[in-house]
């Protein structure tokens, strides 16, 4: 756009879940995001949406926005997959002045947050496995592998990758292959649900909780949002904080 808009719509789109705790955590995340960005300029107007399971759907929300006003879809997702490359991409392409932010992916701030979670569980020299939801798309798998590489550098030890579904190695297989060595499963799942329960049943010595609730994770999503806003010329690097 030729000039910075006064209002930008942010559609915070999560996967959706039937798990009540998972729903609560995602709703809490949206509240954190809105609160943390309350001082941003231009003004952000936040909207709830889902790409699966729950309503309102992302296309429904985008269709209901005022015509001509800019919008950014913020995927509340860890890595790229079918939902970002197809569902989000198609929804964004259907509306003018609409762009999509990236999922968390191999964000250095996320790697540091995961390293902090791991630090208290390294005394027994465990096999550290980064446990992700999984996707059949190579782009998403590469993002998880890159995140594991950053984490390994921070922890100064090897960090393996395993998935709950959609890719190999499977978490059950990865834990079994560790043999008698204790396993630290670092969950990079966003919230409680079926996959987090699956991690707890693997027999790993330690399974960390999902990423939420954590204000640091909310801040990671805002890094992705701000980058998308600047790339789309909806915001400049000087616009972030409203002057007092």
C-alpha positions as CSV (number, residue, x, y, z in Angstrom):
1,X,0.0,0.0,0.0
2,X,1.2,3.5,-0.7
3,X,0.8,4.8,2.9
4,X,0.6,3.3,6.4
5,X,-3.0,2.5,7.2
6,X,-4.7,3.7,10.4
7,X,-6.2,0.2,11.2
8,X,-5.0,-3.3,10.3
9,X,-7.0,-6.4,10.9
10,X,-5.1,-9.3,12.4
11,X,-6.7,-12.7,12.0
12,X,-5.1,-15.0,14.5
13,X,-5.9,-18.4,12.9
14,X,-5.2,-21.6,14.8
15,X,-5.6,-25.2,13.8
16,X,-8.6,-25.9,16.1
17,X,-9.1,-28.6,18.6
18,X,-11.8,-30.5,20.5
19,X,-9.6,-30.5,23.7
20,X,-11.1,-27.9,26.2
21,X,-7.6,-27.2,27.7
22,X,-6.2,-26.7,24.2
23,X,-9.0,-24.3,23.3
24,X,-8.4,-22.4,26.6
25,X,-4.7,-22.1,25.9
26,X,-5.2,-20.8,22.4
27,X,-7.8,-18.2,23.5
28,X,-5.4,-17.1,26.3
29,X,-2.6,-16.7,23.6
30,X,-4.9,-14.5,21.6
31,X,-5.5,-12.3,24.6
32,X,-1.8,-12.1,25.3
33,X,-1.1,-11.1,21.7
34,X,-3.7,-8.4,21.8
35,X,-2.4,-7.1,25.1
36,X,1.2,-7.0,24.1
37,X,0.4,-5.2,20.8
38,X,-2.0,-2.7,22.4
39,X,0.5,0.1,22.0
40,X,1.4,-0.6,18.4
41,X,0.7,2.0,15.7
42,X,-1.2,1.5,13.4
43,X,-4.0,0.2,15.5
44,X,-4.5,-3.6,15.3
45,X,-8.0,-5.1,15.4
46,X,-7.9,-8.8,16.4
47,X,-10.1,-11.6,15.1
48,X,-10.4,-15.3,16.0
49,X,-10.4,-18.0,13.2
50,X,-9.6,-21.6,12.6
51,X,-8.4,-23.7,9.7
52,X,-9.9,-26.9,11.0
53,X,-12.2,-28.4,13.7
54,X,-13.6,-25.2,15.2
55,X,-15.5,-22.2,13.9
56,X,-15.4,-19.5,12.6
57,X,-13.4,-20.6,9.7
58,X,-10.7,-18.4,8.2
59,X,-12.5,-17.8,5.0
60,X,-15.6,-16.7,6.9
61,X,-13.7,-14.2,9.0
62,X,-11.9,-12.7,6.0
63,X,-15.2,-12.4,4.1
64,X,-16.6,-10.5,7.0
65,X,-13.9,-7.8,7.2
66,X,-14.6,-4.3,5.8
67,X,-13.7,-4.2,2.1
68,X,-10.5,-2.3,1.3
69,X,-9.1,-2.4,4.9
70,X,-5.8,-4.3,5.1
71,X,-5.5,-7.6,7.0
72,X,-2.8,-10.0,8.1
73,X,-3.4,-13.7,8.8
74,X,-1.2,-14.7,11.7
75,X,-1.1,-18.6,11.8
76,X,-0.9,-19.8,15.3
77,X,1.1,-22.8,14.2
78,X,4.6,-24.0,14.8
79,X,5.6,-25.0,11.2
80,X,4.5,-24.9,7.6
81,X,2.2,-27.6,6.4
82,X,-0.9,-28.1,4.3
83,X,-2.8,-25.6,6.5
84,X,-0.4,-22.8,5.7
85,X,0.5,-23.6,2.1
86,X,-3.0,-24.4,1.1
87,X,-5.7,-23.2,3.5
88,X,-4.1,-20.0,4.6
89,X,-2.6,-19.2,1.2
90,X,-5.9,-19.7,-0.6
91,X,-7.8,-17.6,1.9
92,X,-5.3,-14.8,1.6
93,X,-5.4,-14.9,-2.2
94,X,-9.1,-14.5,-2.2
95,X,-9.0,-11.0,-0.6
96,X,-7.3,-7.8,-1.6
97,X,-4.8,-6.1,0.8
98,X,-4.4,-9.3,2.7
99,X,-1.1,-11.1,3.6
100,X,0.0,-14.0,5.7
101,X,2.7,-14.1,8.4
102,X,4.9,-17.1,8.8
103,X,4.4,-19.7,11.5
104,X,7.0,-19.9,14.2
105,X,9.4,-22.1,12.3
106,X,13.1,-21.9,13.2
107,X,12.8,-18.6,15.0
108,X,15.9,-18.0,17.1
109,X,13.8,-16.7,20.0
110,X,11.9,-20.0,20.0
111,X,15.1,-22.0,20.1
112,X,16.3,-20.0,23.1
113,X,12.9,-20.6,24.9
114,X,13.2,-24.4,24.3
115,X,16.8,-24.4,25.5
116,X,15.7,-22.8,28.8
117,X,13.2,-25.5,29.2
118,X,15.8,-28.2,28.6
119,X,18.4,-26.8,31.0
120,X,17.0,-28.3,34.1
121,X,16.8,-31.8,32.7
122,X,20.3,-32.5,31.4
123,X,22.1,-33.9,34.5
124,X,21.6,-37.5,33.4
125,X,23.0,-36.8,29.9
126,X,19.7,-37.7,28.2
127,X,19.0,-38.1,24.5
128,X,17.3,-34.9,23.6
129,X,14.5,-35.3,21.1
130,X,12.6,-32.3,19.7
131,X,9.0,-33.6,19.3
132,X,6.9,-31.9,16.7
133,X,3.4,-32.6,15.3
134,X,4.6,-33.5,11.9
135,X,3.8,-32.8,8.3
136,X,4.3,-34.6,5.0
137,X,5.6,-31.4,3.4
138,X,9.4,-31.0,3.3
139,X,9.3,-27.3,4.0
140,X,7.8,-27.9,7.4
141,X,10.1,-30.8,8.2
142,X,13.1,-28.6,7.2
143,X,11.9,-25.9,9.6
144,X,11.8,-28.4,12.5
145,X,15.2,-29.8,11.6
146,X,16.7,-26.2,11.5
147,X,15.1,-25.4,14.9
148,X,16.7,-28.6,16.3
149,X,20.1,-27.5,14.9
150,X,19.8,-24.1,16.7
151,X,18.8,-25.8,19.9
152,X,21.7,-28.3,19.6
153,X,24.1,-25.3,19.3
154,X,22.6,-23.7,22.3
155,X,22.7,-26.8,24.4
156,X,26.1,-28.0,23.0
157,X,24.7,-31.5,22.3
158,X,22.9,-33.4,19.6
159,X,19.2,-32.8,19.4
160,X,17.2,-35.3,17.3
161,X,13.9,-34.7,15.7
162,X,10.8,-36.9,15.9
163,X,7.2,-36.5,14.9
164,X,3.8,-37.4,16.2
165,X,2.4,-38.1,12.7
166,X,3.0,-37.3,9.0
167,X,6.7,-37.7,9.0
168,X,9.5,-40.0,10.2
169,X,11.0,-40.8,12.6
170,X,7.9,-41.3,14.8
171,X,8.3,-40.3,18.4
172,X,7.7,-43.9,19.7
173,X,10.4,-45.2,17.4
174,X,12.8,-42.5,18.4
175,X,12.3,-43.1,22.1
176,X,12.7,-46.9,21.6
177,X,15.9,-46.5,19.7
178,X,17.5,-44.6,22.6
179,X,17.6,-48.0,24.5
180,X,18.6,-47.7,28.1
181,X,19.6,-44.0,27.8
182,X,17.1,-41.6,29.3
183,X,15.2,-39.5,26.9
184,X,14.2,-35.9,27.2
185,X,11.3,-35.2,24.9
186,X,11.1,-31.4,24.2
187,X,7.6,-30.7,23.1
188,X,7.3,-28.1,20.3
189,X,3.5,-28.6,20.3
190,X,1.5,-25.5,20.8
191,X,-1.1,-26.7,23.3
192,X,-2.6,-29.6,25.1
193,X,-4.4,-32.2,22.9
194,X,-4.1,-35.6,21.3
195,X,-0.5,-35.3,20.3
196,X,0.7,-34.0,23.7
197,X,-1.0,-37.0,25.3
198,X,0.8,-39.2,22.8
199,X,4.2,-37.8,24.0
200,X,3.3,-38.6,27.6
201,X,2.7,-42.3,26.6
202,X,6.1,-42.8,24.9
203,X,8.0,-43.9,28.0
204,X,10.4,-41.0,27.9
205,X,12.1,-40.0,31.2
206,X,11.0,-36.4,30.8
207,X,8.3,-34.9,28.6
208,X,8.1,-31.1,28.7
209,X,4.7,-29.4,28.6
210,X,3.5,-27.8,25.3
211,X,4.7,-24.3,24.4
212,X,1.6,-22.6,25.9
213,X,1.0,-20.8,28.2
214,X,4.2,-18.7,27.9
215,X,4.4,-15.0,27.2
216,X,7.7,-15.7,25.5
217,X,5.9,-17.8,22.9
218,X,3.4,-14.9,22.4
219,X,6.3,-12.6,21.8
220,X,7.6,-15.0,19.2
221,X,4.4,-14.8,17.3
222,X,4.6,-11.0,17.4
223,X,8.0,-11.2,15.8
224,X,6.4,-13.0,12.9
225,X,3.5,-10.5,12.8
226,X,5.7,-7.5,12.8
227,X,7.9,-8.9,10.0
228,X,4.8,-9.5,7.9
229,X,3.4,-6.0,8.5
230,X,6.7,-4.4,7.5
231,X,7.1,-6.6,4.4
232,X,3.6,-5.6,3.2
233,X,4.3,-1.9,3.9
234,X,1.5,-1.9,6.5
235,X,4.0,-0.8,9.1
236,X,7.5,0.7,9.1
237,X,10.2,-0.2,11.7
238,X,9.4,3.1,13.4
239,X,5.7,2.5,13.8
240,X,5.7,-0.3,16.4
241,X,5.1,1.7,19.7
242,X,2.6,4.4,19.9
243,X,4.2,7.7,21.2
244,X,3.3,8.7,24.7
